[in-house]
Amino acid sequence: MLTERQRMILNVIVDDYIRSAEPVGSRSISKRPDVGYSPATIRNEMADLEELGFLEQPHTSAGRIPSHKGYRYYVDHITPWNSIAPAELNTIRTFFAEKLNVMEQVIQQSAMILSHMTNYTSILLGPEVFHTSLRHFQLLPLNETTAVAIIVTSTGQVENKTVAIPPGVSVSEMEKVVNLLNSKLVNVPLFKLKSRLYSEVAQELERYTSHYEELLIVLDSVLDSEHDHQVYLSGTTNMLTQPEFKDVDKVKDILDLLGETPTLMKMMTPTAGESGIQVRIGTENDHKAFANCSLITATYSLEGESLGTIGILGPTRMEYARVMSIMEIISKDLTTLLSHWYK
């Protein structure tokens, strides 16, 4: 349990580091009119905070920077909802007051607003991510070596792909595979099809055919649909403007991951019981490429059911209070807009 003085000093260090990206020293803290402690007292508290794991001392600098644990404490104890300027609030309200009737346009422009206002990278999942599911699967032989795989979605969309039939696979085996997939995967969201293929279908497939490994490869390629239109990114190069990402390899890993739609969808999909604003700091993220980043997400919903997710990706030195305020407003306004559309 931190003392009131330790909490105040930690908050000052986080705030100053967010603004400057430079280690914060005891002397600069003592000069603040709202602090009122000597540099010696502050140094002692900073040493204790470092020992407790809330601060780090980079290299031989006299200053300190927040650790992931320090950021987590800061985020868990701030009240961010008054941290947005009136002009920024007006920008959001004006956008959602416009009579936009195309969902894709709203999602794309919401992503642009988020990245522009925060100078970070915005990631949005549209409602179809959670609601488009498999309605029917078919595998139609064209000849002895090729077939057409057909996927019909819950929205009526039909996707087809020509695939090679593994040598030795009979028509009756293909029919059994089709029946198995339809019994196991109908009504499963499209982005979960591949994981269900391996968790629920693969073992049963082995019982139906001796060519299950070859067929599994074929099915994997058929279900490998990234649905890029369902994930919207804006400000992907904003990472390049952050001083902590001068290392080209670090930025490359982040940008590469932003291009992996299934991975992003998995990271952005809320887990059971999650609601409101969620903040994942550094290593709390599921991928090592985001180990020096923070991801803030919020869902928008209709009648209590989650329809999509909005997210902001930035460095751990993020303006948490302001970003969380913006996220709260946009998620609520998206929910309100959707409720009007789907009445």
C-alpha positions, 0 to 999 in steps of 0.5 A: 500500500502506497502512502499518499506522498508516494502516490502523489510523486508516482502520479507526477512522474507518470504525467511528466514522463508522458509529456516529455519522454525523458526520465524525471528527476527529484529536482524538477518534481520539487519545483512544481508548486503543487508538490511542496517537498524537498529534493532529498525527501522526493529522492528517498520516496523515489528510491522506495518506489523503485524498490517496490517496482513502480519506477525504473532507473534507465542507464545511469540517469539520475531520473526515473521512469514508470515501470509497467507496474507503475503504469498499471497503478496509475491507470487503476487509480485515475479518474479520466472522464474529465480529461478531454478538452471542450473543443475535442468533445465538440469534434466527437459530438459533431461527427455523430450528430451527422446523418450517416447511414453507412456503417462502414463509413462511420467505422472508418471515420471513427478510426480516423478521428481516434488516431487524429485526436490521440496521435496514436494508432486506432483499431476498430472491429465492425459489428460483422466481426462478432455476428457473421457466422458460417451458415453452410459449407460445401465441397463440390468436385470438378474433376478427380483432382480439383474441387470448389469449396463454398462458404455461405455466411449468415449475412448471405455472402457466398465465398468460393475457392478452388482447391486441389483434392488430395490423391486417393480421397474419394467422393464419399470421404469428401461427403463425410468431411462436409457433413462433419464440418456442417455439424460442428461449425455452423453458426460459429463466427467466421474468425473462430472457424480455424481455431475450431477446426483444430480444437473440435474437428481435427480429431473426428476427421481422423476417424472418418478418413485415412487422408485426414492430414492432407484434408486438414491442410486443404480445409485450413486454406479454405477457412483462411479468410482474414476478412480485412474489411472487418478491421479498420486501422488509422494512424498506423505510422504514428508509432514512428513519431514516438521517441521510444520507437526509434529502433526500426526493428521494434517498429517493424514488429509492431507494423507487421503485427498490425497487418495480421488481421486474425491476431488483431481480431483475437487481441481486440475481442473482449473476453467473457465478463469484460466490459467498459474500458480495458487497458493492457499495459506492456507485457499484459498484451498477448504478443511480444511485439506489443511488449512496449505498448499499451492497448486501450479497448472499449466495446460498443453494444446494442441492447446489452450485446457487444457489437464491436470493439474500438482500440487505441495502440500507443507507447506505454508512455500514453496519455491514459486519462485523455485517451480513456475519456475519448474512448468512453465518449466514442463507444457510447456515441457508437452505441447510441447511433446503432440503437437508432439504426436497428430500431 
